[in-house]
Amino acid sequence: MFKKLQKRLNYYFKDENLLIEALTHKSYKKPYNNERLEFLGDAVMDLVVGEFLFFKFKQDSEGNLSRLRAALVNEKSFTHLAEKLELGTYIFMSAAEENNEGRNKSSILSDAFEALIGALYLEIGFEKTKQIALKLLEEVYPHIDTQSLFSDYKTKLQEITQADMASTPEYIVIKAFGPDHKKQFEIAVKIQGVEFARSIASSKKEAQQQCAKIALEKLGKL
């Protein structure tokens, strides 16, 4: 059942149980799930992308490299990579989660991608996992640079609201939830006391950017 996925990866697992674990959501009620592999895969991707950017952008500052890495190592980016692999097709989950559009949820797809990377790392090590991950990254992001990866919606929204409304957007943390290694933040943005958008992401900065983007769309500025 995983032949198409493994062909897409250009790697066939010797231990298919490792792949099954990577694709098992916690709702599936098995003695195992993909959370531990997800934790490992997140660390692997952080290093893969960090090393890639270090050598690709030899003249860039630490700050710019950090911004680029943050734009690639996050839930949104990993969701795109998971969608490229059609991971939603393969994830084992409960009927209730599936009925709740679980196969299309960013959080589930992103976690499954991280777990898959963790499984690859355990089976074939860092170098070969890096080759697979970078090939996929370059397919999904053919132009990796600051301009194409990072749009500063917060700055744009603030400039527009200050000019047009003499007001500055206010970002409010509604709640934080999830395990320490995988926190999620729900953020709302208000303009002149009126809530314009809410968003959930794995970092406050990303959730704020998403809120600002939604607000800009509502204001007809995108």
N, C-alpha and C positions, 0 to 999 in steps of 0.2 A: 504493500500500500504506500510505501515511501519512495518508490523507485523514481518518480518524477522529481520529487524534492531533492533526492540525492544526486540525480543527474544534473539538476540545476546547480547544485553545490560543486559538482565535479568531484564528489567524494562519497564513497559507499561505506557506511559504518560497519566495522567488524563486530562491535557489540551493539546490536540494535536495541537492546534494553536501555542503553544510555540515551539513544534518540527518543525512545518512547517516554522516558522520564522527562526529557527536555520539553516534550510536547504535551505533558499532562498538567492541566490546570488544577488548582487545589479543590475546585468544586466537584471534581470527578470522583472523590471519595475513595481513593486508593491509599495504600500504606505509604505512598511516595507522591511527590509532586515536583514541579520544576523550580520551586523557590530557591533552593540551595544552588542549583546550576545557574539560575538567573543572577544571583549574587556574584558568582565567579565570573560569568560572562560579562557583567558590567565592568569589572576590573580589567578584564582582558581587552575589551573595546576601548577603555580609557587609555591603556598603554598603546594599543595598535594605532589609534588616531593621533595620540600625542607624538609618537615616534614619527609617523608619516608626516605630520605638519612640521616637526622640527627640521627634517631634512628637505622638505619641499619648499619651505619659506625661510631660507637661510638668513635673510636680512631682517625679518620681522621681530618685533619686540616680544617680550614675554606676555605683555598684556594683550597684544593682538593675537598671539598664538592661543592664549586662553579663551579669547572670544570665539575664535574659529572652532576650537575643540568643543566649547559649550554648544555651538550651533550644530555640531555633528553627534555629540554624545548626549542625547536626551530622548525623551519618550516619543516626541514627534518624528525625529529622524529615524529612530529604530522602528517605528511603525511603518514608515515608508519602505525600509529595508525588508521588513516582514511581509509587506504587501507585494513587493517584488518577487518574493519566494512563494507567495500564496500560502503563507503559513496558517492562515485562518482555516483553510481546508483540512488541515491535519491535526489540529489541537483537540485533545480529549477533554471534554467538559461535561458538566451535568446538563440534563435536558432543560432545567430551569434557566441556567446561564445561557444556553444556546437560544432559547426562546426570548431571552432578554438582549438579543443581538450581540451575544458574547463574541462571536467570530469576527465582528467588525469593531470591537472596542479597542481603542488605542492602548490602554493599559495592558490588556491581555496579549495583544499582538507584540507590543514592545517587550514585555516580560518573556514571551516565548522566544523571541529573537535572541535576547540576552542568554537565555538558557541553552539555546542551540549553540551559540558561540562557546559557552562554558563546556558543553558536551564535546564539541570539536577539540577544544583545548586539552581536555582530559585524554582524548583518544590519540591525537596526532601532534600535540605540543604547540608551542607558541608560533614558530615560524610558518608552519603550514596553515595554521588557523589564520594568521595574519594575511597570507596570500589570498585565501578565500574571502575574508572580510574586506580587504582592499579592492578586490575585483568587483565585489558587489557595490561597495561605496562609490566607486568610479562610474559604475553603470547608472546608479540612481542620482549621483551628483557629478555630472561630467565637467562642471566648471566650479572647482573648489576655490573660492576666494571670499574675502570679507563682504564684498558688495552683493554677491549672489546668495550667500548663505545667511547673512544677518541683516535684516531690515529693522531699523530702530523705530518701531511704531510708537513707543512711549515719547520719544523726543518730538516726533512729528505731531502727535496728538497735543502735547503741551504747547507747541508753537502755535497750533491752530486755535486752541481754546483761549490762550492768552491774547492772541490778536483779535479774535472774533467775539469772545465772551468776557474778556478781562478776568479769566478764571483759570485756576490750575487744577488738573485732574487729581482726585484723591483715590489712592489704592488701599483697599481694606482687606485684611486677612479674615475670611469668614470662618475657616477651620483648617486644621492640619490633621492628617490621618495617615495610617499605614505604619509598617515597621520602620525602625530607625534607619535601616540601610536603603529604604525605598519610600521615603516620605512623599506624600501628595499634599498639595496646597490648593485650596479654593480661594480665589481672589475676586473681589468685585472692584469695579472702577465707577466713581461718581464724579459728575461734573455739575457744579452749582447745586450740590445736594441730591441730584437725580442719578439713580443707578442706570448706567448705560450697558453694562456687560458683566458677565461672570465667566470664569474659566478655571479649570483644574489642570495642574501640571506638576512635574516632579521637582520644580524649583519655583520659588516666589518670582524670580526674574522672568522666567518663561511664562508663568501664568499672567504676569503683568503685561508682557508683550502681547499675549493673545487677547487679553481684555482690550488693550489699546487698539489692536487691529480691528476687533469687532466694533468698537466705538467709532473708529474712523469710517468703517463701512456704513454704519448707521447715519453718520454725518454726511455721507456722500463724498468723502475726501480720499477714497481709494479707487 
